Amino acid sequence: MMGGSHALTGGAAWVAVTSTAPYAFGWHPVSPTGVLIGSIVAAGAALAPDADHHNATIAHSLPSLGPIPSPTKLLATSIGRIAGGHRHGTHSIVGTLIFGLVAALANLIVIPNDTFGTINVGGGLLALLLIAFAAKALKLARGGWISTWGLAIAGAVAVTLLAPDEWGWLPLAMVVGVVTHILGDMLTVGGCPLLFPLYPKQPKWLKSLIANRVKRGAGLGGFFAWLARSAPSVIVRLTLGRMWQPNGFFAVPLLGKTGSIRELLFASIPVTLYYMWGVMWATAALVGTDPTPALQAINLLP
C-alpha cells in the first residue's frame, strides 16, 4: 500500500476499535479526545513499519540541512539494515510486538509537575513523531516540513499538558496502526513475512499442485477431461499458491499491486468516509451535541 492509504486505514481502524459511534466496534472505548488525537496517532503508527525503507514517507519527514543528511532518512536506513530490508522484520508478528513494546516503554518516561501533574514526556515525544508522519502522509499541513512538525508539536504538547492521562492508549494505537499496515500490505501481491525471522517454504504437495500441467487432449471430450484434471491445480495456483508465496511471505492479494486503482478506490472512498464518520461523531461529543436526530432525518441512522 501507499503511505496515504496506510495512514487512512490506520485512522479508520482506530475509530472502529475505540469509538462508541454507530457502526464502530468500541472494543476499547476512549474519550472523544482520545478518538480524535488517537486516530491521527494510529494513522502515523500505520506508517511505522515502513521505517525500514529509505525512501518511505517517514524517511522524508525531516529534510537534509546542507551537508547534514536527513535524520529520519538515516533512521530509516538503519532500521532497514537491522530488520533485514524492506518488508521483512518490521512487517511481522515479531515487529508488531517490538513496536508495541517501544510505545509501552515510552509511556514510562514521565516527569512530575506541580502545575500539570505527571507529564508523560516519552509518550508525548513518540506521539509527536507519529502525528508528524500522519500529517505528512495525509497532507494535513501545508508549507513543507516546518508546518507539518509545527502541527505535530502543537497537538502533542496540548494533550501532554492539558490531558496527560490520554496517552494511556498509546501502545494500543501503535499496535492498531502497525497491524493495519501489515494487513494492508498483505492485501497486495507483495505480501508480508508474518513469521519473521522464519520464512516457511511451500510444502511439497502445494508445489506439486501449482506445478502440475495437464496436456489437453483432442476434441471436446479431451477438453473436458483436461478441464477436470487441471481444475484442482488451477484453483490452488490462484488461491493458496498466491496466499502462501514461495519466499515464505503471506498475502491475500485482493487489491493487486501497490498503488493500484483498486487500492486507491478502497482507501479514498469507504475507508475515508468511515474515518470521517468517526471524527465527526467524536467532534460532536466533544462539543456536547448529539448528531443522532439529524442523521436519522437523512436516513443515515435507523
Residue pairs with C-beta under 8 A, 6 or more apart in sequence:
1 9
1 181
1 184
1 185
1 187
1 188
1 255
1 258
1 263
1 267
2 258
2 259
2 263
2 264
2 267
3 47
3 50
3 56
3 57
3 137
4 137
4 138
4 139
4 267
5 184
5 263
5 264
5 266
5 267
5 271
6 46
6 47
6 50
6 137
6 180
6 181
6 184
7 43
7 44
7 46
7 47
7 133
7 134
7 137
7 138
8 43
8 138
8 267
8 268
8 271
8 272
8 275
9 46
9 180
9 181
9 184
9 267
9 271
10 42
10 43
10 44
10 45
10 46
10 47
10 134
10 176
10 177
10 180
10 181
11 39
11 40
11 42
11 43
11 46
11 134
11 275
11 278
12 39
12 271
12 272
12 274
12 275
12 278
13 42
13 46
13 176
13 177
13 179
13 180
14 35
14 38
14 39
14 41
14 42
14 43
14 173
14 176
14 177
14 278
15 21
15 24
15 35
15 39
15 274
15 275
15 277
15 278
15 279
15 282
16 24
16 25
16 274
16 278
17 24
17 25
17 26
17 27
17 28
17 172
17 176
18 24
18 26
18 27
18 28
18 29
18 30
18 34
18 35
18 38
18 169
18 172
19 26
19 29
19 35
19 278
19 281
19 282
20 26
20 29
21 277
21 278
21 281
21 282
22 281
22 301
23 274
23 277
24 278
24 281
28 169
28 172
30 38
30 166
30 169
31 166
32 282
32 283
32 285
32 286
33 159
33 163
33 166
33 282
33 286
34 166
34 169
35 278
35 279
35 281
35 282
36 279
36 282
36 283
36 286
37 127
37 131
37 155
37 159
37 166
38 166
38 169
38 173
39 275
39 278
39 279
39 282
40 130
40 131
40 134
40 135
40 140
40 155
41 127
41 130
41 131
41 134
41 170
41 173
41 174
41 177
42 130
42 173
42 174
42 176
42 177
42 180
43 130
43 133
43 134
43 137
43 138
43 177
44 129
44 130
44 131
44 132
44 133
44 134
44 135
44 137
44 177
45 99
45 130
45 173
45 174
45 175
45 176
45 177
45 178
45 181
46 177
46 178
46 180
46 181
46 184
47 56
47 57
47 58
47 130
47 133
47 134
47 137
47 177
47 181
48 58
48 90
48 99
48 130
48 133
48 174
48 177
48 178
48 181
49 90
49 91
49 95
49 99
49 178
49 181
49 182
49 185
50 56
50 57
50 58
50 76
50 86
50 90
50 181
51 58
51 59
51 75
51 76
51 79
51 80
51 90
52 76
52 79
52 80
52 83
52 85
52 86
52 87
52 88
52 89
52 90
52 91
53 59
53 76
53 80
53 86
54 73
54 76
54 77
54 80
56 76
57 133
57 136
57 137
58 72
58 75
58 76
58 133
59 70
59 72
59 73
59 75
59 76
59 77
60 70
60 72
60 73
60 136
61 72
61 132
61 133
61 136
61 145
61 148
61 149
62 70
62 71
62 72
62 73
62 145
62 149
63 70
63 145
64 70
64 73
79 90
80 86
82 89
83 89
83 90
83 95
84 196
84 197
87 185
87 190
87 192
87 193
87 249
88 193
88 196
89 95
89 196
89 197
90 99
91 181
91 182
91 185
91 192
91 193
91 194
91 196
92 182
92 192
92 193
92 194
92 195
92 196
93 194
93 195
93 196
94 196
94 197
95 178
95 196
96 175
96 178
96 179
96 182
99 174
99 175
99 178
100 171
100 174
100 175
100 178
102 126
102 174
103 123
103 126
103 170
103 171
103 173
103 174
103 175
104 171
105 122
106 122
106 123
106 125
106 126
106 170
107 120
107 122
107 123
107 167
107 168
107 170
107 171
108 122
109 120
109 121
109 122
109 123
110 118
110 119
110 120
110 121
110 122
111 118
111 119
111 121
112 118
112 119
113 119
116 161
116 162
116 164
117 164
118 164
119 160
119 161
119 164
120 160
120 164
120 167
121 160
123 160
123 167
123 170
124 156
124 157
124 159
124 160
124 167
125 156
126 170
126 174
127 155
127 156
127 159
127 160
127 167
127 170
128 152
128 153
128 155
128 156
128 157
129 152
130 173
130 174
130 177
131 151
131 152
131 155
131 156
132 148
132 149
132 151
132 152
134 140
135 141
135 148
135 151
135 152
136 145
136 148
140 148
140 151
141 147
141 148
141 150
141 151
159 166
159 167
160 167
182 192
182 194
185 191
185 192
185 258
186 192
186 194
186 250
186 251
186 252
187 251
187 252
187 253
187 254
187 255
187 263
188 251
188 253
188 255
188 256
188 257
188 258
188 260
188 263
189 242
189 251
189 253
189 256
189 257
190 249
190 251
190 258
191 245
191 249
191 250
191 251
191 253
192 249
192 250
192 251
193 199
193 247
193 248
193 249
193 250
194 249
194 250
195 248
198 248
199 247
199 248
199 249
200 248
201 246
201 248
202 210
202 241
202 244
202 245
202 246
206 236
206 240
206 241
206 244
209 232
209 233
209 236
209 237
209 241
210 233
210 236
210 237
210 241
211 233
212 230
212 232
212 233
213 230
213 233
214 226
214 229
214 230
214 233
215 226
216 222
216 223
216 226
217 223
217 225
217 226
242 251
242 253
243 250
243 251
243 252
244 250
245 251
254 262
255 262
255 263
255 266
256 262
256 263
280 291
281 291
284 290
284 291
292 301
295 301
296 302
